């Protein structure tokens, strides 16, 4: 019998950094239980520092395209959970997906807003990457029960 996978959508402002990392980590670490997508409120361009930071973990997201959350709604995509990974004010602008969906908010700094030298920006990006990886690992652990999805 096929294993049922929970469908999770990660949403952020531009789908250029945080949501892409979260999608990649959940698809990598939770591939037995989950199928993840990511999208943005106003899709932008994939953040090259994020691509480099993810490559350091062995995950290649260089061919990923940014997507619009509203397009996924129009395509009739359905998710079991929608997780915002941007700040609270931006998360409030996220579209409402139809159906019985678990809504979760995680707040992470935006790598696109980091300043300083290239190395300082990369270090801050790594910190966000590692925080997202830990949050995804915790999510997999927490949701390893049917009770979570009720």
Secondary structure, DSSP 8 states (H G I E B T S, - for coil): -----EEEEEEESSSSSHHHHHHHHHHHHTTTTEEEEEEESS-----HHHHHHHHTTT---TT----BHHHHHHTT---SEEEE-S-HHHHTTS---SSS-EEEE-----GGG--SSHHHHHHHHHHHHHHHHHHHHHHHHHTSSGGGG-
